Amino acid sequence: MAANWQRGLMRLMRITNYPTEVVRVEDFTPWYRRIVFRGPELTASVEAFPALWLRLWVPNPAKGQDGLAQRGYTVVAMNSVDETFSLDFVLHDVAGPAGDWAKAVSVGERVEVALTPAKIDIPHDTKSLVLAGDSTALPAINSWLESVPSEVRTMVFLEEDHTDRDKLPRVERENGSWEWVTREGDRGAALARAMSVAATHQPGLYAWAAGEKTLVKHVRLVFREQLGLDRAHHFTQFYWIEGKATG
Ligand SMILES: Cc1cc2nc3c(=O)[nH]c(=O)nc-3n(C[C@H](O)[C@H](O)[C@H](O)COP(=O)(O)OP(=O)(O)OC[C@H]3O[C@@H](n4cnc5c(N)ncnc54)[C@H](O)[C@@H]3O)c2cc1C
């Protein structure tokens, strides 16, 4: 009962849970997995936009046999024609209900998802877009790269230590740069240094970042203090916290 208070609250708020079925699993690396879902009701009623994410309900054995946990994942490749969408999972070493579920998933499994869409509107006169984060933000970064007009210059800064990071899915743009950053010390410290060197304040600049909490703190400081961006020109979000389960 207590395990599922979030479901009760969402029911009260009339937030729909959509049924989905796993139809395919694709591994880019041993630690980054795409799961393709069929979800006709979802794809018929939701329009995708950059960084759209959903709440995935997965079993949470720690909360008993029927326990469920809710975790955020970014919607990838939504397709209303074949009624599918995908989620890209970082299969992290530390146990967690969503990561564990994704590691053990099989085709045909059914799970529910819920959405509370909140669109981020970037100013219409944006000329350059800085996108930063860790691999949990990669699906959202790719969705930005797919969506912004071709004349917008994009600069991606991604902190990721795995040596096979080049195998991750990456949307290419003519008018864009991509910098992998290897962690040194605090999460996000090296990322912030790389951004400070490569990105400069300029008219029409917008910046977006997500990932681990400490990483986001470092990056946000660069957005505000070095790039001089006010609230209307940047957005940051913690996606996870090192050493702490979500919820
Ligand atoms: C809006 C939003 C969008 C997101 N989109 C994505 C996405 O597209 N892909 C994706 O992979 N994640 C995404 N995340 C992050 C994901 O929800 C978290 O990583 C979540 O903690 C995973 O849940 P879990 O049940 O596996 O682990 P939890 O039970 O939350 O945590 C258990 C332990 O695992 C650790 N942990 C959690 N995530 C990681 C990680 N990535 N690396 C190392 N250790 C970790 C925690 O610190 C904790 O110690 C998103 C989060 C939000 C809020």
The ligand as an SDF file (V2000), in Angstrom:
LIG
                    3D

 53 58  0  0  0  0  0  0  0  0999 V2000
   13.2420   13.7510  -16.3810 C   0  0  0  0  0  0  0  0  0  0  0  0
   14.1860   12.5710  -16.2960 C   0  0  0  0  0  0  0  0  0  0  0  0
   14.5940   11.9290  -17.4490 C   0  0  0  0  0  0  0  0  0  0  0  0
   15.5050   10.8520  -17.3770 C   0  0  0  0  0  0  0  0  0  0  0  0
   15.8690   10.2110  -18.5220 N   0  0  0  0  0  0  0  0  0  0  0  0
   16.7100    9.1410  -18.4440 C   0  0  0  0  0  0  0  0  0  0  0  0
   17.0430    8.3890  -19.6230 C   0  0  0  0  0  0  0  0  0  0  0  0
   16.5350    8.6460  -20.7160 O   0  0  0  0  0  0  0  0  0  0  0  0
   17.9270    7.3540  -19.4840 N   0  0  0  0  0  0  0  0  0  0  0  0
   18.4730    7.0100  -18.2610 C   0  0  0  0  0  0  0  0  0  0  0  0
   19.2800    6.0590  -18.2030 O   0  0  0  0  0  0  0  0  0  0  0  0
   18.1460    7.7000  -17.1410 N   0  0  0  0  0  0  0  0  0  0  0  0
   17.2800    8.7340  -17.2080 C   0  0  0  0  0  0  0  0  0  0  0  0
   16.9320    9.4030  -16.0770 N   0  0  0  0  0  0  0  0  0  0  0  0
   17.5950    9.0330  -14.8200 C   0  0  0  0  0  0  0  0  0  0  0  0
   16.9700    7.8260  -14.1220 C   0  0  0  0  0  0  0  0  0  0  0  0
   15.6130    8.1000  -13.8180 O   0  0  0  0  0  0  0  0  0  0  0  0
   17.7840    7.5820  -12.8350 C   0  0  0  0  0  0  0  0  0  0  0  0
   19.0870    7.1650  -13.1700 O   0  0  0  0  0  0  0  0  0  0  0  0
   17.1330    6.6290  -11.8730 C   0  0  0  0  0  0  0  0  0  0  0  0
   17.7620    6.8050  -10.6150 O   0  0  0  0  0  0  0  0  0  0  0  0
   17.2630    5.1760  -12.2570 C   0  0  0  0  0  0  0  0  0  0  0  0
   16.4800    4.4250  -11.3720 O   0  0  0  0  0  0  0  0  0  0  0  0
   16.9280    3.0700  -10.6790 P   0  0  0  0  0  0  0  0  0  0  0  0
   15.7060    2.4910  -10.1310 O   0  0  0  0  0  0  0  0  0  0  0  0
   17.7440    2.2710  -11.6480 O   0  0  0  0  0  0  0  0  0  0  0  0
   17.9300    3.5360   -9.5210 O   0  0  0  0  0  0  0  0  0  0  0  0
   17.5560    4.2280   -8.1060 P   0  0  0  0  0  0  0  0  0  0  0  0
   16.7500    3.3020   -7.2650 O   0  0  0  0  0  0  0  0  0  0  0  0
   16.9770    5.5890   -8.3530 O   0  0  0  0  0  0  0  0  0  0  0  0
   18.9960    4.3840   -7.4660 O   0  0  0  0  0  0  0  0  0  0  0  0
   19.6750    3.2750   -6.9340 C   0  0  0  0  0  0  0  0  0  0  0  0
   21.1770    3.5720   -6.9170 C   0  0  0  0  0  0  0  0  0  0  0  0
   21.6170    3.6580   -8.2640 O   0  0  0  0  0  0  0  0  0  0  0  0
   22.3450    4.8680   -8.4630 C   0  0  0  0  0  0  0  0  0  0  0  0
   22.0950    5.3380   -9.8390 N   0  0  0  0  0  0  0  0  0  0  0  0
   20.9150    5.7310  -10.3970 C   0  0  0  0  0  0  0  0  0  0  0  0
   21.0930    6.0910  -11.6810 N   0  0  0  0  0  0  0  0  0  0  0  0
   22.4200    5.9270  -11.9350 C   0  0  0  0  0  0  0  0  0  0  0  0
   23.2170    6.1340  -13.0890 C   0  0  0  0  0  0  0  0  0  0  0  0
   22.7010    6.5640  -14.2490 N   0  0  0  0  0  0  0  0  0  0  0  0
   24.5400    5.8710  -12.9960 N   0  0  0  0  0  0  0  0  0  0  0  0
   25.1160    5.4160  -11.8430 C   0  0  0  0  0  0  0  0  0  0  0  0
   24.3850    5.1950  -10.7150 N   0  0  0  0  0  0  0  0  0  0  0  0
   23.0600    5.4500  -10.7570 C   0  0  0  0  0  0  0  0  0  0  0  0
   21.7720    5.8370   -7.4280 C   0  0  0  0  0  0  0  0  0  0  0  0
   22.7170    6.8300   -7.1200 O   0  0  0  0  0  0  0  0  0  0  0  0
   21.5030    4.9020   -6.2570 C   0  0  0  0  0  0  0  0  0  0  0  0
   22.6810    4.7170   -5.4910 O   0  0  0  0  0  0  0  0  0  0  0  0
   16.0110   10.4520  -16.1170 C   0  0  0  0  0  0  0  0  0  0  0  0
   15.5580   11.0960  -14.9510 C   0  0  0  0  0  0  0  0  0  0  0  0
   14.6620   12.1300  -15.0440 C   0  0  0  0  0  0  0  0  0  0  0  0
   14.1730   12.7990  -13.7700 C   0  0  0  0  0  0  0  0  0  0  0  0
  1  2  1  0
  2  3  1  0
  2 52  2  0
  3  4  2  0
  4  5  1  0
  4 50  1  0
  5  6  2  0
  6  7  1  0
  6 13  1  0
  7  8  2  0
  7  9  1  0
  9 10  1  0
 10 11  2  0
 10 12  1  0
 12 13  2  0
 13 14  1  0
 14 15  1  0
 14 50  1  0
 15 16  1  0
 16 17  1  0
 16 18  1  0
 18 19  1  0
 18 20  1  0
 20 21  1  0
 20 22  1  0
 22 23  1  0
 23 24  1  0
 24 25  2  0
 24 26  1  0
 24 27  1  0
 27 28  1  0
 28 29  2  0
 28 30  1  0
 28 31  1  0
 31 32  1  0
 32 33  1  0
 33 34  1  0
 33 48  1  0
 34 35  1  0
 35 36  1  0
 35 46  1  0
 36 37  1  0
 36 45  1  0
 37 38  2  0
 38 39  1  0
 39 40  1  0
 39 45  2  0
 40 41  1  0
 40 42  2  0
 42 43  1  0
 43 44  2  0
 44 45  1  0
 46 47  1  0
 46 48  1  0
 48 49  1  0
 50 51  2  0
 51 52  1  0
 52 53  1  0
M  END
$$$$
